[in-house]
């Protein structure tokens, strides 16, 4: 159960791997910072958040909005901004990736902060990105019907 909720430090990051990670992170930054406003969390979940970095949320929420989102989609902390999760939801609808929002993302592992998420995915420290979502509408219907059955 814990394995499903938290990212494990296995295999641990060695000093030489941390140095190599800085090099890989340089190339990762060339792409991810300008396109997605990457925050270098080391546990990239862009593919499941409609290619919007969820770490741009002032509260760094990983599994959805905080509950303080305004009716107009404004952020609770910075009222002049739209909530990051508001943007993620609408872009997910546009890209037919809503079913990925039903997944529970793992608790953030701060030991991976500032490391390359590409390298972490390759070393299987984090879940690999989901590139294609097929039958998204059917998956959402199945998820909703499963929830309804559990409540009965």
C-alpha positions as semicolon CSV with decimal commas, in nm:
position;residue;x (nm);y (nm);z (nm)
1;X;0,000;0,000;0,000
2;X;0,278;0,245;0,095
3;X;0,451;0,172;-0,236
4;X;0,144;0,306;-0,417
5;X;0,136;0,630;-0,216
6;X;0,500;0,733;-0,185
7;X;0,799;0,728;-0,418
8;X;1,068;0,500;-0,284
9;X;1,439;0,587;-0,279
10;X;1,532;0,264;-0,450
11;X;1,780;0,256;-0,597
12;X;1,932;0,539;-0,391
13;X;2,093;0,829;-0,574
14;X;2,472;0,803;-0,564
15;X;2,706;1,104;-0,572
16;X;2,822;1,022;-0,925
17;X;2,463;0,979;-1,040
18;X;2,374;1,318;-0,890
19;X;2,652;1,476;-1,099
20;X;2,530;1,298;-1,413
21;X;2,177;1,406;-1,324
22;X;2,286;1,772;-1,335
23;X;2,407;1,722;-1,692
24;X;2,083;1,552;-1,797
25;X;1,886;1,820;-1,610
26;X;2,055;2,087;-1,822
27;X;1,910;1,931;-2,140
28;X;1,580;1,864;-1,968
29;X;1,562;2,234;-1,876
30;X;1,608;2,341;-2,238
31;X;1,278;2,173;-2,319
32;X;1,070;2,165;-2,002
33;X;1,127;2,508;-1,849
34;X;1,016;2,721;-2,148
35;X;0,734;2,488;-2,255
36;X;0,591;2,375;-1,920
37;X;0,741;2,610;-1,656
38;X;0,909;2,309;-1,494
39;X;0,986;2,339;-1,121
40;X;1,256;2,063;-1,106
41;X;1,067;1,836;-0,869
42;X;1,240;1,525;-1,005
43;X;0,906;1,342;-1,023
44;X;0,757;1,480;-1,340
45;X;0,389;1,403;-1,391
46;X;0,330;1,630;-1,688
47;X;0,175;1,349;-1,889
48;X;-0,100;1,296;-1,632
49;X;-0,165;1,669;-1,573
50;X;-0,225;1,764;-1,937
51;X;0,132;1,893;-1,976
52;X;0,090;2,166;-1,713
53;X;0,334;2,147;-1,423
54;X;0,124;2,095;-1,109
55;X;0,415;2,221;-0,899
56;X;0,332;2,575;-1,016
57;X;0,053;2,563;-0,759
58;X;0,161;2,780;-0,461
59;X;0,067;2,491;-0,231
60;X;0,235;2,236;-0,463
61;X;-0,076;2,019;-0,476
62;X;-0,017;1,695;-0,669
63;X;-0,365;1,538;-0,673
64;X;-0,609;1,816;-0,745
65;X;-0,715;2,159;-0,624
66;X;-0,690;2,254;-0,257
67;X;-1,055;2,336;-0,202
68;X;-1,001;2,711;-0,191
69;X;-1,049;2,759;-0,564
70;X;-1,290;3,042;-0,642
71;X;-1,608;2,993;-0,846
72;X;-1,437;3,164;-1,138
73;X;-1,139;2,924;-1,113
74;X;-0,917;3,170;-0,929
75;X;-0,637;3,056;-0,700
76;X;-0,694;3,082;-0,325
77;X;-0,343;3,219;-0,262
78;X;-0,311;3,453;-0,562
79;X;-0,664;3,567;-0,651
80;X;-0,547;3,731;-0,977
81;X;-0,430;3,392;-1,115
82;X;-0,629;3,096;-1,234
83;X;-0,589;2,780;-1,027
84;X;-0,333;2,544;-1,182
85;X;-0,575;2,253;-1,142
86;X;-0,851;2,455;-1,311
87;X;-0,620;2,487;-1,613
88;X;-0,524;2,119;-1,593
89;X;-0,889;2,010;-1,595
90;X;-0,981;2,217;-1,901
91;X;-0,672;2,116;-2,095
92;X;-0,734;1,749;-2,002
93;X;-1,083;1,779;-2,149
94;X;-0,936;1,932;-2,464
95;X;-0,673;1,655;-2,498
96;X;-0,910;1,371;-2,397
97;X;-0,698;1,284;-2,092
98;X;-0,959;1,323;-1,814
99;X;-0,920;0,961;-1,701
100;X;-0,564;1,039;-1,588
101;X;-0,699;1,291;-1,336
102;X;-0,867;1,005;-1,150
103;X;-0,528;0,851;-1,069
104;X;-0,377;0,923;-0,729
105;X;-0,029;1,062;-0,776
106;X;0,235;0,965;-0,526
107;X;0,343;1,186;-0,237
108;X;0,635;1,404;-0,338
109;X;0,980;1,270;-0,250
110;X;1,192;1,574;-0,167
111;X;1,513;1,368;-0,205
112;X;1,450;1,378;-0,581
113;X;1,412;1,758;-0,587
114;X;1,655;1,912;-0,837
115;X;1,732;1,582;-1,010
116;X;1,646;1,477;-1,363
117;X;1,300;1,323;-1,388
118;X;1,407;1,160;-1,716
119;X;1,688;0,981;-1,534
120;X;1,457;0,895;-1,243
121;X;1,204;0,741;-1,483
122;X;1,481;0,546;-1,656
123;X;1,606;0,418;-1,316
124;X;1,241;0,332;-1,226
125;X;1,235;0,560;-0,923
126;X;0,920;0,722;-1,058
127;X;0,632;0,607;-1,277
128;X;0,707;0,645;-1,646
129;X;0,506;0,905;-1,843
130;X;0,181;0,804;-2,010
131;X;0,206;0,914;-2,369
132;X;-0,120;0,791;-2,520
133;X;-0,466;0,757;-2,369
134;X;-0,710;0,543;-2,562
135;X;-1,087;0,532;-2,501
136;X;-1,072;0,812;-2,246
137;X;-1,447;0,870;-2,231
138;X;-1,514;0,500;-2,171
139;X;-1,248;0,487;-1,898
140;X;-1,412;0,783;-1,722
141;X;-1,754;0,617;-1,742
142;X;-1,609;0,295;-1,599
143;X;-1,440;0,483;-1,314
144;X;-1,760;0,670;-1,227
145;X;-1,973;0,354;-1,241
146;X;-1,720;0,173;-1,017
147;X;-1,749;0,454;-0,761
148;X;-2,130;0,437;-0,774
149;X;-2,122;0,060;-0,715
150;X;-1,893;0,100;-0,412
151;X;-2,132;0,351;-0,252
152;X;-2,427;0,110;-0,278
